[in-house]
Amino acid sequence: MTDLSARPVQELPHPPLRLPLIGDLLTVRPGKPTQAAMRDARLLGPIYERRIINYPVVIVSGVDLLAEINNETHWRKNLSPLFKLMRRIARDGLFTAYNHEPAWRTAHNVLAPAFTQSAMRSYHHTMTDTAAELIDYWTQRTDQWVDVAEDTNKFTLEVIGRCGFSTGFDSFTRADTDEHPFVTAMTRSLRFINRNANLPPFIHGFPPGRAAQYATDVDFAKKLVDDVIATRRHEDPHRTDDLLGLMLNSTDPDTGDALDEKNIRYQILTFLVAGHETSAGVLAFALHFLATRPDIAARARAEVDERWPDRTQPHIGYDDVAKLRYLRRVIDETMRLWPIAPGYFREAKHDTTIDNGRYRFREGDWVFVLTLAAHRDPGWGHDAEEFDPDRFLPEKLRTLDPNVRAAYKPFGTGERACIGRQFAYHETMLALAHILHAFTLEPEPDYQLDVTEQITLKPRGLRLRFHPR
């Protein structure tokens, strides 16, 4: 890959007050880097550069430019400094593997059957049981303000643990102050990664105490997963009804290759971290919008009640979830305004240009695609900053500029896009259906949405009351 520190600086817009030696370092906002980047994009335009010391980052949010950058002929996924930090956790897992590492293709082919419609049907009962635990948990706290992001994290961690590896974390039976050690370790690890993601690699080891804690937390997570694998091999080695079973017993149909033990560990860690953080954020943001827009909540609830009229029935049916089309639009609009992964990285596969040759890139040069800004392109309408699920009505989508529509990428792009997209949709729709069926939502007075960044985006300090219907 090209050494970016040695690459000539292109003539790109950049934040004001660039200084000698440190470049644009004073414009970095470690706590909210992509939200700061979105504000800069509004001032600087669809492509600009931020230089930190001698380390340039090109940020792209213009939908016409993204049509070129998302072209798999000339561009591919880039393993940015952010992903390199995460490789300590997940090494050559699906999310963090280099393009040339063979384990990515093998794992993708082995795991593809786990996300078919028949597989999703098999997960439905586990998901609904977990949703019922969440409903019971909130029912017991009817008169209390509930930390939404904290509890949606519990729900999605349980879902991926149980559906993927038949392993739970007792999230709803522990005392509120008794967090599972895995959650504690991963939360600290993600905070460390996010804090360093926008800084040059040579200072990632500072301060030493945090770096040492990161190493300890990662080692703990690896040990926990190794124990899960060892237990399965000893107690039920031939099961194939979850992700772990598939990885232990299946081979790549194209090559006949199997995943080795260490790679299985990294795939599990990938799903446990990425698979629960993302869905939890979508749920939390969606609940914020549903609580503050009772008109939208009423429409979504009516749709759920139509599909689930018998209040003695313990859960919604599998086939009914996909028919909740308005609720699906609520989720799509949530991810438009707040894509949980606020961007992704692309690198040039060879020397190439974009914008009719205006901007040149050498092989290996990379850019950060800021979906957080691209999803708010004015092409969505004069009210692009507002929450309106009906933007995703088919007849309205057809009227959009094709590049505006194509820039909607909440799950990434190309062959390295998220393999668990359908799992995430089913999980979040099912959870919201159960919540709306059980409760009305009371927002906290005067709460203003505060979005925190920890690899993914989440609402901070979001508290709701859940009143049984």
C-alpha positions in Angstrom: 0.0 0.0 0.0 1.2 3.5 -0.8 2.9 5.3 2.1 0.5 8.1 2.6 3.0 10.2 4.6 5.2 10.4 1.5 2.4 11.0 -1.0 2.3 14.4 -2.5 -0.5 16.5 -1.2 -3.2 17.0 -3.8 -4.7 20.4 -4.4 -7.8 19.7 -2.3 -9.8 22.0 0.0 -8.8 21.7 3.7 -9.9 23.1 7.0 -8.8 26.7 7.7 -5.8 27.6 9.8 -3.6 24.7 8.6 -0.3 25.1 10.5 3.3 24.1 9.7 4.4 20.8 11.1 1.1 19.8 12.7 -1.2 20.5 9.7 -4.9 20.3 10.6 -4.3 18.6 13.9 -6.2 21.4 15.8 -9.3 20.6 13.8 -9.5 17.0 15.0 -12.3 16.2 17.3 -11.4 12.8 18.9 -14.7 12.4 20.6 -16.9 13.0 17.5 -14.6 12.8 14.5 -17.2 11.9 11.8 -19.7 14.5 13.0 -16.9 17.1 12.8 -16.1 15.8 9.3 -19.7 16.2 8.3 -19.7 19.8 9.4 -16.5 20.4 7.5 -18.0 18.8 4.4 -20.8 21.3 4.4 -18.1 24.1 4.3 -15.4 22.6 2.2 -17.4 20.6 -0.3 -17.8 17.0 -1.6 -14.1 16.2 -1.3 -11.5 17.6 1.0 -8.4 16.7 2.9 -7.4 16.8 6.5 -3.7 16.5 7.2 -2.6 15.5 10.7 1.1 16.2 11.0 2.3 14.7 7.8 -0.5 12.2 7.5 -3.3 13.1 4.9 -6.8 11.8 4.9 -9.1 12.5 1.9 -12.8 12.6 2.9 -15.5 12.2 0.2 -19.2 12.7 0.6 -20.4 13.9 -2.8 -22.8 11.4 -4.3 -21.5 11.9 -7.9 -17.9 11.2 -6.7 -19.1 8.2 -4.7 -20.6 6.7 -7.8 -17.1 6.4 -9.1 -15.4 5.4 -5.9 -17.9 2.6 -5.3 -17.1 1.1 -8.7 -15.4 -2.2 -8.0 -13.5 -2.1 -11.2 -11.3 0.7 -10.0 -11.7 0.7 -6.2 -11.9 -1.8 -3.4 -12.2 -1.9 0.4 -9.3 -0.4 2.3 -8.1 -1.6 5.6 -7.6 1.9 7.2 -5.8 2.7 10.4 -9.1 2.1 12.2 -9.3 -1.5 10.9 -5.6 -2.1 11.6 -6.3 -1.2 15.3 -9.2 -3.6 15.3 -7.1 -6.4 13.8 -5.7 -6.9 17.3 -9.2 -8.1 18.2 -10.4 -9.8 15.0 -7.2 -10.3 12.8 -8.4 -11.9 9.5 -12.1 -12.0 10.4 -14.6 -11.0 7.8 -14.6 -7.3 8.8 -10.8 -6.8 9.2 -9.2 -9.2 6.7 -6.9 -7.7 4.1 -8.3 -8.1 0.5 -5.4 -10.5 -0.3 -6.0 -12.8 2.8 -7.5 -16.1 1.7 -9.4 -16.6 4.9 -11.9 -13.8 4.0 -13.2 -15.6 0.9 -13.2 -19.0 2.7 -15.1 -17.6 5.6 -17.6 -15.8 3.4 -18.4 -18.9 1.4 -18.6 -21.1 4.6 -20.9 -18.6 6.4 -23.1 -17.6 3.5 -25.6 -20.4 4.3 -26.0 -18.9 7.8 -27.8 -15.9 6.3 -30.2 -17.5 3.9 -34.0 -17.2 4.4 -34.2 -20.7 5.8 -31.4 -19.9 8.3 -33.1 -16.7 9.3 -36.3 -18.6 10.0 -34.4 -20.9 12.3 -33.1 -17.9 14.3 -36.6 -16.4 14.7 -37.6 -18.3 17.8 -34.3 -17.4 19.6 -34.7 -13.7 18.6 -38.3 -13.6 19.9 -37.4 -15.3 23.2 -34.7 -12.7 23.7 -37.1 -9.9 22.8 -39.5 -11.2 25.4 -36.8 -11.0 28.0 -36.2 -7.4 27.0 -39.9 -6.6 27.3 -40.0 -8.3 30.7 -36.9 -6.3 31.8 -38.5 -3.0 30.8 -41.9 -4.0 32.2 -40.3 -4.3 35.6 -38.9 -0.8 35.2 -42.2 0.9 34.1 -41.8 4.0 36.3 -38.1 4.4 35.7 -36.1 6.2 33.1 -34.3 3.5 31.0 -30.9 4.0 29.4 -31.9 2.9 25.9 -28.5 2.4 24.3 -27.3 0.3 27.2 -30.3 -2.0 27.0 -30.4 -2.4 23.3 -26.7 -3.4 23.5 -27.7 -6.1 26.0 -30.4 -7.3 23.6 -28.3 -7.5 20.5 -25.4 -9.1 22.3 -27.7 -11.8 23.6 -29.1 -12.3 20.1 -25.8 -12.7 18.3 -24.4 -14.8 21.1 -27.4 -17.2 21.2 -28.1 -17.4 17.5 -24.4 -17.5 16.4 -22.7 -19.5 19.1 -25.5 -20.8 21.4 -23.9 -18.8 24.2 -25.7 -16.2 26.3 -24.3 -13.5 28.6 -27.1 -13.3 31.1 -27.7 -9.7 30.3 -31.2 -9.5 31.6 -30.7 -11.5 34.8 -27.6 -9.7 36.1 -27.9 -6.8 38.4 -27.8 -3.5 36.6 -24.4 -2.7 38.0 -23.0 -6.2 37.1 -21.9 -6.0 33.5 -20.5 -9.1 31.9 -16.7 -9.0 31.8 -16.7 -9.5 28.0 -18.9 -6.4 27.6 -16.6 -4.4 29.9 -13.5 -5.5 28.0 -15.0 -4.8 24.5 -16.3 -1.4 25.5 -12.9 -0.4 26.7 -11.3 -1.8 23.6 -13.6 0.0 21.2 -13.1 3.3 23.2 -9.3 2.9 22.8 -9.7 2.2 19.0 -12.0 5.1 18.5 -9.7 7.5 20.4 -6.8 6.6 18.1 -8.5 6.1 14.8 -7.9 9.6 13.6 -4.3 9.9 14.9 -1.1 8.9 13.2 -0.2 5.2 13.8 3.1 6.1 15.5 1.3 7.6 18.6 -1.2 4.8 19.0 0.8 3.3 21.9 0.3 6.4 24.1 -0.4 6.7 26.9 1.2 3.3 27.7 -1.4 2.5 30.4 -4.3 2.6 28.0 -2.4 0.6 25.4 -1.6 -2.1 28.0 -5.2 -2.3 29.2 -6.2 -2.7 25.5 -3.9 -5.6 25.2 -5.2 -7.2 28.4 -8.9 -6.8 27.3 -8.2 -8.3 23.9 -6.4 -11.3 25.4 -9.4 -11.8 27.8 -11.9 -11.8 24.8 -9.8 -14.3 22.9 -9.6 -16.6 25.9 -13.4 -16.4 26.3 -14.0 -17.3 22.7 -11.4 -20.1 22.7 -13.3 -21.6 25.7 -16.5 -21.5 23.7 -14.9 -23.3 20.8 -13.3 -25.9 23.0 -16.6 -26.6 24.8 -18.4 -27.1 21.5 -15.8 -29.5 20.2 -16.0 -31.5 23.4 -19.7 -31.5 24.0 -21.4 -31.3 20.6 -18.9 -31.2 17.7 -21.3 -32.1 14.9 -23.9 -29.4 15.4 -24.4 -27.2 12.3 -27.4 -25.1 13.4 -25.5 -21.9 14.2 -22.5 -19.9 12.9 -20.0 -21.8 15.1 -21.3 -25.2 14.0 -21.0 -24.2 10.3 -17.4 -23.0 10.8 -16.4 -26.1 12.6 -18.0 -28.6 10.2 -18.1 -26.9 6.8 -15.7 -26.2 4.0 -15.6 -23.7 1.2 -17.6 -25.2 -1.7 -15.3 -23.6 -4.2 -12.0 -24.8 -2.8 -12.7 -27.4 -0.2 -10.8 -25.4 2.3 -11.8 -25.3 6.0 -11.3 -22.5 8.5 -8.5 -23.1 11.0 -9.0 -22.8 14.7 -7.6 -19.3 15.1 -9.6 -17.9 12.2 -12.8 -19.3 13.7 -11.9 -17.4 16.9 -11.5 -14.2 14.9 -14.8 -14.7 13.1 -16.6 -15.2 16.4 -15.1 -12.0 17.8 -16.0 -10.2 14.6 -19.7 -11.1 15.0 -19.8 -10.5 18.7 -18.3 -7.0 18.4 -19.6 -5.8 15.0 -22.7 -7.8 15.0 -24.1 -6.4 18.2 -22.8 -2.8 18.2 -24.4 -1.9 14.9 -27.9 -3.3 15.5 -28.0 -1.9 19.0 -27.3 1.6 17.6 -30.0 1.3 15.0 -32.5 0.2 17.7 -31.6 3.1 20.0 -31.8 5.8 17.3 -35.1 4.3 16.0 -36.6 4.4 19.5 -35.5 8.0 19.9 -37.4 9.0 16.7 -40.4 6.9 17.6 -40.6 8.4 21.1 -40.3 12.0 19.8 -42.6 11.5 16.9 -45.8 9.9 18.3 -47.5 10.3 14.9 -44.9 8.0 13.4 -45.0 5.6 16.3 -48.8 5.4 16.0 -48.5 4.4 12.3 -45.9 1.8 13.1 -47.8 0.4 16.0 -51.0 0.1 14.0 -49.1 -1.8 11.4 -47.8 -4.2 14.0 -51.2 -4.6 15.6 -52.7 -5.5 12.2 -50.1 -8.3 11.8 -50.2 -9.3 15.5 -53.9 -8.7 16.6 -54.0 -11.4 19.3 -52.4 -10.0 22.4 -52.3 -13.4 24.0 -49.9 -14.6 21.2 -46.4 -14.5 22.7 -44.6 -13.2 19.6 -44.9 -12.0 16.0 -44.7 -14.7 13.3 -41.6 -15.0 11.1 -43.4 -14.3 7.9 -45.2 -11.2 9.4 -41.9 -9.4 10.1 -41.1 -8.9 6.5 -44.6 -7.5 5.9 -44.0 -4.6 8.3 -43.2 -2.3 5.4 -43.7 1.0 7.3 -41.5 -0.2 10.1 -38.9 -1.2 7.6 -39.0 2.4 6.3 -38.6 3.7 9.8 -35.4 1.7 10.1 -34.1 2.7 6.7 -34.7 6.4 7.5 -33.0 5.9 10.8 -29.9 4.6 9.0 -30.1 7.4 6.5 -29.8 10.1 9.1 -27.6 8.1 11.5 -25.8 5.3 9.6 -24.3 3.3 12.5 -21.1 2.8 10.6 -20.7 6.5 9.6 -18.4 5.8 6.7 -16.1 3.2 5.1 -12.7 3.3 3.4 -11.9 2.6 -0.3 -8.5 2.4 -2.0 -7.6 2.7 -5.7 -6.8 -0.7 -7.2 -4.6 1.0 -9.7 -3.7 4.5 -10.8 -7.0 6.2 -11.5 -8.9 9.5 -11.5 -12.3 10.7 -10.5 -14.4 13.7 -11.5 -13.4 13.7 -15.2 -9.7 13.5 -14.3 -9.8 16.4 -11.8 -8.5 14.3 -8.9 -5.8 11.7 -9.4 -5.0 8.7 -7.2 -2.2 6.3 -7.3 -2.6 2.6 -6.6 -3.1 2.1 -2.9 -4.2 5.7 -2.2 -7.3 5.6 0.0 -10.3 7.8 0.8 -12.8 7.9 3.6 -16.4 7.8 2.3 -18.4 9.8 4.8 -21.9 8.3 4.5 -23.0 10.4 7.4 -22.9 13.4 5.1 -23.7 11.6 1.8 -27.0 10.3 3.2 -28.1 13.9 3.8 -27.5 15.0 0.3 -30.0 17.7 -0.8 -31.1 15.3 -3.5 -33.2 13.6 -0.8 -35.3 16.8 -0.7 -35.3 20.2 0.9 -36.0 18.6 4.2 -33.1 16.1 4.0 -32.2 16.8 7.6 -35.6 15.8 8.9 -36.9 12.3 9.8 -39.5 11.1 7.3 -39.8 7.3 6.8 -42.0 7.8 3.7 -38.9 8.9 1.8 -38.4 5.2 1.3 -41.7 4.6 -0.4 -40.9 2.9 -3.7 -42.6 5.6 -5.8 -40.5 8.3 -4.1 -37.2 6.3 -4.4 -37.8 6.0 -8.1 -37.8 9.8 -8.5 -34.4 10.3 -6.8 -31.3 11.0 -8.7 -29.7 7.5 -9.2 -26.4 8.7 -7.6 -28.3 9.9 -4.5 -30.1 6.6 -4.2 -26.9 4.6 -4.9 -25.0 6.5 -2.2 -27.3 5.1 0.5 -24.8 2.5 1.9 -25.6 1.8 5.6 -24.0 -1.7 5.3 -21.0 -0.8 3.2 -20.5 -1.5 -0.5 -19.1 -4.1 -2.9 -18.2 -7.7 -2.2 -16.9 -6.7 1.3 -20.3 -5.3 2.4 -21.8 -6.6 5.6 -22.7 -10.3 5.2 -25.2 -10.0 8.1 -27.5 -7.4 6.5 -30.6 -9.6 6.5 -29.9 -10.8 10.0 -29.7 -7.2 11.2 -32.9 -6.1 9.5 -34.9 -9.1 10.9 -33.5 -8.6 14.4 -34.2 -4.8 14.5 -37.7 -5.1 13.0 -38.6 -7.9 15.2 -37.4 -6.1 18.3 -39.2 -2.8 17.4 -42.4 -4.8 16.7 -42.3 -6.4 20.1 -41.6 -3.0 21.8 -44.4 -1.2 20.0 -46.8 -4.0 20.7 -46.0 -3.9 24.4 -45.4 -0.3 25.2 -46.1 3.4 24.5 -42.9 5.5 24.7 -42.3 8.5 26.8 -39.4 10.7 25.9 -37.4 12.6 28.5 -38.4 16.2 28.5 -35.8 18.6 27.0 -33.5 15.8 25.8 -31.4 16.9 22.8 -29.9 14.1 20.7 -26.3 13.7 21.6 -24.4 11.3 19.4 -21.3 9.5 20.7 -18.8 7.8 18.4 -17.1 4.5 19.4 -16.5 2.9 16.0 -20.2 3.0 15.6 -22.6 5.9 16.4 -25.0 5.8 19.4 -27.2 8.3 21.2 -25.7 9.2 24.5 -27.8 9.8 27.5 -31.0 8.7 25.7 -33.6 7.8 28.4 -37.2 6.7 27.8 -40.0 5.4 29.9 -41.8 2.4 28.6 -45.5 2.3 29.6 -47.3 -1.1 29.2 -50.3 -0.8 26.8 
